[in-house]
Amino acid sequence: MPYRVRPMCHEDLSQVTDIDQEAFPTMWPPANYRRELGTRLAHYIVAHEVVSDEGSPVTVTGRVRNIVGFAGFWMMANEAHITNIAVRKSHRRRGIGELLLISMIELALELGANLLTLEVRASNIAAQGLYRKYGLNQLHIRRGYYTDNRENALVLAVDDITSADFRQHLKQLKQAHARRWR
Ligand SMILES: CC(C)(COP(=O)(O)OP(=O)(O)OC[C@H]1O[C@@H](n2cnc3c(N)ncnc32)[C@H](O)[C@@H]1OP(=O)(O)O)[C@@H](O)C(=O)NCCC(=O)NCCS
């Protein structure tokens, strides 16, 4: 695989902030990932390019690995609520968004979630395509939810990620995704 996922750490923050600002230029105030990292309920991951010295976030030459995307969710009781997912513009449509979403769902399952939820802008066709591919369905609409342009949010959810049907669907998507990078 040309990209891997690991937990976000402080060394990643400047690259993560760059990606966030590129992906969400109108968000004000911008997300504060340093604070998110200190939040017990929050779980953030990054996707990075694979280089030979695996393991640490910093390579042997002292360079922080090239981060190409990140994502996170909040775990509240049995609900994993996805707060964000973003991929560098230059690296989109290569399957990195899927890698991040698969990794978050697997982590949410490990943490005991069964409900998966998120909000997405009504105009965000790319993200909706990704979420719908993974079985998230629209629950309802939050009118005027986004403060920058009063855009509506679609609330999407999978009500049982532990179900046999969902796990089977996830397994098939994961296999297809792995074949893409073989
Ligand atoms: C949404 C986002 C994370 C997708 O990342 P990505 O790495 O480009 O996505 P992938 O290559 O893994 O694509 C996975 C699926 O998403 C959907 N998708 C991705 N980009 C799409 C686009 N431009 N138009 C329609 N569907 C798209 C497709 O269903 C695709 O599956 P396919 O390859 O079988 O067609 C990326 O577009 C992004 O960072 N956008 C800006 C940030 C953002 O809007 N985040 C969502 C906040 S709710």
The ligand as an SDF file (V2000), in Angstrom:
LIG
                    3D

 48 50  0  0  0  0  0  0  0  0999 V2000
  -14.3310   13.8980    0.6690 C   0  0  0  0  0  0  0  0  0  0  0  0
  -12.8480   13.5430    0.4970 C   0  0  0  0  0  0  0  0  0  0  0  0
  -12.2510   13.2920    1.8890 C   0  0  0  0  0  0  0  0  0  0  0  0
  -12.7410   12.2570   -0.3570 C   0  0  0  0  0  0  0  0  0  0  0  0
  -11.3620   11.8700   -0.3610 O   0  0  0  0  0  0  0  0  0  0  0  0
  -10.6920   11.1000   -1.6120 P   0  0  0  0  0  0  0  0  0  0  0  0
   -9.4150   10.5560   -1.1450 O   0  0  0  0  0  0  0  0  0  0  0  0
  -10.6730   11.9880   -2.8060 O   0  0  0  0  0  0  0  0  0  0  0  0
  -11.7700    9.9500   -1.8580 O   0  0  0  0  0  0  0  0  0  0  0  0
  -11.5030    8.4940   -2.4910 P   0  0  0  0  0  0  0  0  0  0  0  0
  -10.5450    8.5930   -3.6240 O   0  0  0  0  0  0  0  0  0  0  0  0
  -11.1720    7.5370   -1.3880 O   0  0  0  0  0  0  0  0  0  0  0  0
  -12.9540    8.1750   -3.0760 O   0  0  0  0  0  0  0  0  0  0  0  0
  -13.8420    7.2930   -2.4270 C   0  0  0  0  0  0  0  0  0  0  0  0
  -15.2390    7.4840   -2.9260 C   0  0  0  0  0  0  0  0  0  0  0  0
  -15.7140    8.8070   -2.6170 O   0  0  0  0  0  0  0  0  0  0  0  0
  -16.5710    9.2810   -3.6680 C   0  0  0  0  0  0  0  0  0  0  0  0
  -15.9540   10.4660   -4.2550 N   0  0  0  0  0  0  0  0  0  0  0  0
  -14.7240   10.9800   -3.9750 C   0  0  0  0  0  0  0  0  0  0  0  0
  -14.5330   12.1160   -4.6750 N   0  0  0  0  0  0  0  0  0  0  0  0
  -15.6630   12.3180   -5.3980 C   0  0  0  0  0  0  0  0  0  0  0  0
  -16.0770   13.3270   -6.2950 C   0  0  0  0  0  0  0  0  0  0  0  0
  -15.2710   14.3630   -6.6050 N   0  0  0  0  0  0  0  0  0  0  0  0
  -17.3000   13.2440   -6.8390 N   0  0  0  0  0  0  0  0  0  0  0  0
  -18.1280   12.2120   -6.5420 C   0  0  0  0  0  0  0  0  0  0  0  0
  -17.7880   11.2030   -5.7000 N   0  0  0  0  0  0  0  0  0  0  0  0
  -16.5790   11.2610   -5.1400 C   0  0  0  0  0  0  0  0  0  0  0  0
  -16.6940    8.1560   -4.6720 C   0  0  0  0  0  0  0  0  0  0  0  0
  -17.8040    7.3670   -4.2600 O   0  0  0  0  0  0  0  0  0  0  0  0
  -15.3930    7.3750   -4.4260 C   0  0  0  0  0  0  0  0  0  0  0  0
  -15.5100    6.0170   -4.7760 O   0  0  0  0  0  0  0  0  0  0  0  0
  -15.0800    5.5240   -6.2690 P   0  0  0  0  0  0  0  0  0  0  0  0
  -13.5830    5.7420   -6.3410 O   0  0  0  0  0  0  0  0  0  0  0  0
  -15.4870    4.0900   -6.2660 O   0  0  0  0  0  0  0  0  0  0  0  0
  -15.8490    6.3970   -7.2420 O   0  0  0  0  0  0  0  0  0  0  0  0
  -12.0860   14.6870   -0.2510 C   0  0  0  0  0  0  0  0  0  0  0  0
  -12.8090   15.0480   -1.4150 O   0  0  0  0  0  0  0  0  0  0  0  0
  -11.8500   15.9420    0.5800 C   0  0  0  0  0  0  0  0  0  0  0  0
  -10.8680   16.0430    1.3320 O   0  0  0  0  0  0  0  0  0  0  0  0
  -12.7520   16.9410    0.4600 N   0  0  0  0  0  0  0  0  0  0  0  0
  -12.6020   18.1910    1.2230 C   0  0  0  0  0  0  0  0  0  0  0  0
  -12.9230   17.9820    2.6860 C   0  0  0  0  0  0  0  0  0  0  0  0
  -14.3500   17.5370    2.8930 C   0  0  0  0  0  0  0  0  0  0  0  0
  -15.2770   18.0050    2.2500 O   0  0  0  0  0  0  0  0  0  0  0  0
  -14.5360   16.6040    3.8550 N   0  0  0  0  0  0  0  0  0  0  0  0
  -15.8280   16.0680    4.2130 C   0  0  0  0  0  0  0  0  0  0  0  0
  -16.3900   16.8330    5.3540 C   0  0  0  0  0  0  0  0  0  0  0  0
  -17.9890   16.1750    5.8250 S   0  0  0  0  0  0  0  0  0  0  0  0
  1  2  1  0
  2  3  1  0
  2  4  1  0
  2 36  1  0
  4  5  1  0
  5  6  1  0
  6  7  2  0
  6  8  1  0
  6  9  1  0
  9 10  1  0
 10 11  2  0
 10 12  1  0
 10 13  1  0
 13 14  1  0
 14 15  1  0
 15 16  1  0
 15 30  1  0
 16 17  1  0
 17 18  1  0
 17 28  1  0
 18 19  1  0
 18 27  1  0
 19 20  2  0
 20 21  1  0
 21 22  1  0
 21 27  2  0
 22 23  1  0
 22 24  2  0
 24 25  1  0
 25 26  2  0
 26 27  1  0
 28 29  1  0
 28 30  1  0
 30 31  1  0
 31 32  1  0
 32 33  2  0
 32 34  1  0
 32 35  1  0
 36 37  1  0
 36 38  1  0
 38 39  2  0
 38 40  1  0
 40 41  1  0
 41 42  1  0
 42 43  1  0
 43 44  2  0
 43 45  1  0
 45 46  1  0
 46 47  1  0
 47 48  1  0
M  END
$$$$
